[in-house]
């Protein structure tokens, strides 16, 4: 029924389209595609514009809901960012620390006075009773009870808390006691000690619990009691309410300061009960 | 002059075909091929010397938008169009049933080829089934609706003309 002209025309068009199809792999048709898209593109842009305008016409209720969702998402992102920073700094801290620190997450505690915390590491992870608990900024407390998979920490806001502190130069050694929530009272100050407000105090390293050089807090007030004795009030550096992770560390015996290590003298002999030593030069 | 109108209609159907998300679709899975309806009708009623080049270019435009190999749709449209041009001498093209038959065959051929070339290996069976079977059915239903609408309109126009002539 079709005449030769149509058949020839059809064959020619089929030949052209086959050629175009065959050379798809070898030739770059991106400009051709762009050219063929150009007549329709403005209409598609109009459709996109209309869709965008319709999207903007949201009811107030939907808009509020949308805003709330966005805010929630933002908060989640912020919290993730904070957590990321925190974990990074924990990693750095752990790498730079000279002592082995066991990282743990806080899973509970005494909400009202923050005197006790519960961490998710126990004896199975190597946490023992009497280990120092601290974080990046400073001291948190010590473990007082350890179970298989969790431990209880006595914090610096606990009434029983006590630790030896010293200044940056390690010249003045004092004892800090619990005073109030996140505040320690530094006592046993010698008469010639002059510390200023804003000075940071560190752990002295005396005793078997806290390793030396851990920041404890900043002096914010020097108080003179009625009997004329001086004491400092120390604001602890770690805020327990916002704390999520801690480190637990066991103090090694060699960390004891040389100041109190005994220098055993070699005896050269003894006469009865009397022991003779070599004279030091 | 009337061919400008056909070209404009072809242009509109191209626009409807390449819009994403598709305007005539059910859940973006079952798509109505407006361009195939037009291809069938043009091949049935218009001159092949207009239909063949028009759909050759239309195929290139669709390839540019769908990022299919350039020339694929042209080749397919040309084949379908030529088959309809050959077949139209043997059928009663004014009858609705034959129109439906032609459109359904064209849509089915187009979708089956599309499914076997682009979808069968990558897409799940459900999507392939929708593409190969449900899309032609939807296209036929769409054409039926358009047909009924056109019939009602033409009857209304005829009646209006008769009323105008009576006085």
Interface residues (C-beta under 8 A of the other chain):
Chain A: X1 X2 X5 X6 X9 X10 X13 X14 X16 X17 X18 X19 X20 X21 X24 X29 X32 X33 X34 X35 X36 X37 X39 X40 X43 X44 X47
Chain B: X11 X14 X15 X18 X19 X48 X49 X52 X53 X56 X57 X59 X60 X61 X63 X64 X65 X67 X69 X70 X71 X72 X74 X75 X78 X79 X82 X85 X86 X88 X89 X90
